[in-house]
Amino acid sequence: MYDLSNKTAAVVSLAPAVRTADADGTGVDLQFWESALVVAQVGAEGDTLSGSVKIDLKLEHSDDNTTFTAVAQADVTDATIASGGIIATIDANAEAPAIFQLSYIGAKRYIRVVDDRTGTHTNGTPTSAIVVKGNPRHA
């Protein structure tokens, strides 16, 4: 069997937590890596989700790990990106728990996942995201 662990590195962008408010993930440095798989997870909802109480998971990228902008469809594969870099909108209880994944193919050095909440989230819903860096330039 092929050894995948020596060809990849998993890094947390959005630490697992029950959230009631917006959260910016940590920028993940892709220097010296040729690919990146973004895996975002939403746990069981703590509030009744709807069009006015929802969670948008977004993917952003940056050249300097300071100024982030939303990714566009051309920056990813395996998923459809909505305006503003939205990789998933969870606006109904039947949509959670869930896992979302996509491949980042953009040209920026840093990427991060953002948990953007709309409405009042009293009890909170757990979210998290990791970036699996793959295909190191120097293995």
For each residue, the residues with C-beta under 8 A, 3 or more apart:
1:
2:
3: 6 7
4: 7 8
5: 8
6: 3 139
7: 3 4 134 135 136 139
8: 4 5 132 133 134
9: 33 132 133 136
10: 130 131 132 133
11: 28 130 131 132 133
12: 15 26 128 129 130
13: 25 26 27 28 38 111 112 113 129 130 131
14: 23 25 26 40 112 113 114 115 127 128 129
15: 12 25 26 128
16: 41 126 127 128
17: 23 126 127 128
18: 43 46 123 124 125 126
19: 22 23 115 117 121 124 125 126 127
20: 117 121 122 123 124
21: 117 121
22: 19 114 115 116 117
23: 14 17 19 114 115 127
24: 68 112 114
25: 13 14 15 112 113 114 115 129
26: 12 13 14 15 112
27: 13 62 65 68 110 111 112
28: 11 13 36 110 111 112 131 133
29: 65 109 110
30: 33 36 104 108 109 110 111 133
31: 109
32: 136 137 138
33: 9 30 36 133 134 135 136 137
34: 134 135 136 137
35: 103 104 105 133 134 135
36: 28 30 33 103 104 111 131 132 133 134
37: 101 102 103 104 131 132 134
38: 13 59 87 101 102 103 104 111 113 129 130 131
39: 99 100 101 129 130 131 132
40: 14 57 87 88 99 100 101 113 127 128 129
41: 16 97 98 99 100 126 127 128 129
42: 45 55 57 88 90 95 96 97 98 99 100 125 126 127
43: 18 96 97 125 126 127
44: 96 97 125 126
45: 42 48 49 90 93 96 125
46: 18 121 122 123 124 125 126
47: 53 120 121 122 123 124 125
48: 45 53 93
49: 45 53 54 55 90 91 92 93 95 96 125
50: 53 54 91 92 119
51: 54 91
52: 118 119
53: 47 48 49 50 91 118 119 120 121
54: 49 50 51 89 90 91 117 118 119
55: 42 49 89 90 91 115 116 117 118 125 127
56: 84 86 88 89 90 115 116 117 118
57: 40 42 86 87 88 89 90 100 113 114 115 116 127 129
58: 70 84 85 86 87 113 114 116
59: 38 70 71 75 76 81 85 87 102 104 111 112 113 114
60: 68 69 70 71 85 111 112 113 114
61: 68 69 71 75 104 106 108 110 111 112
62: 27 65 66 67 68 69 108 109 110 111 112
63: 67 108 109 110
64: 67 109 110
65: 27 29 62 109 110
66: 62
67: 62 63 64
68: 24 27 60 61 62 110 112
69: 60 61 62 85
70: 58 59 60 83 84 85
71: 59 60 61 75 76 81 85 104 106 111
72: 75 81 85
73: 76 80 81
74: 106
75: 59 61 71 72 81 104 105 106
76: 59 71 73 79 81 87 102 103 104 105 106
77: 102 103 105
78: 101 102 103
79: 76 87 100 101 102
80: 73
81: 59 71 72 73 75 76 85 86 87 102
82: 85 86 87 89
83: 70 86
84: 56 58 70
85: 58 59 60 69 70 71 72 81 82 114
86: 56 57 58 81 82 83 89
87: 38 40 57 58 59 76 79 81 82 100 102 113
88: 40 42 56 57 98 100
89: 54 55 56 57 82 86
90: 42 45 49 54 55 56 57 95 96 98 125
91: 49 50 51 53 54 55 95
92: 49 50 95
93: 45 48 49 96
94:
95: 42 49 90 91 92 98
96: 42 43 44 45 49 90 93 125
97: 41 42 43 44
98: 41 42 88 90 95
99: 39 40 41 42
100: 39 40 41 42 57 79 87 88
101: 37 38 39 40 78 79
102: 37 38 59 76 77 78 79 81 87
103: 35 36 37 38 76 77 78
104: 30 35 36 37 38 59 61 71 75 76 111 131
105: 35 75 76 77
106: 61 71 74 75 76 111
107:
108: 30 61 62 63 111
109: 29 30 31 62 63 64 65
110: 27 28 29 30 61 62 63 64 65 68
111: 13 27 28 30 36 38 59 60 61 62 71 104 106 108 131
112: 13 14 24 25 26 27 28 59 60 61 62 68
113: 13 14 25 38 40 57 58 59 60 87 129 131
114: 14 22 23 24 25 57 58 59 60 85
115: 14 19 22 23 25 55 56 57 127
116: 22 55 56 57 58
117: 19 20 21 22 54 55 56 121
118: 52 53 54 55 56
119: 50 52 53 54
120: 47 53
121: 19 20 21 46 47 53 117 124 125
122: 20 46 47
123: 18 20 46 47
124: 18 19 20 46 47 121
125: 18 19 42 43 44 45 46 47 49 55 90 96 121
126: 16 17 18 19 41 42 43 44 46
127: 14 16 17 19 23 40 41 42 43 55 57 115
128: 12 14 15 16 17 40 41
129: 12 13 14 25 38 39 40 41 57 113
130: 10 11 12 13 38 39
131: 10 11 13 28 36 37 38 39 104 111 113
132: 8 9 10 11 36 37 39
133: 8 9 10 11 28 30 33 35 36 136
134: 7 8 33 34 35 36 37
135: 7 33 34 35
136: 7 9 32 33 34 133 139
137: 32 33 34
138: 32
139: 6 7 136
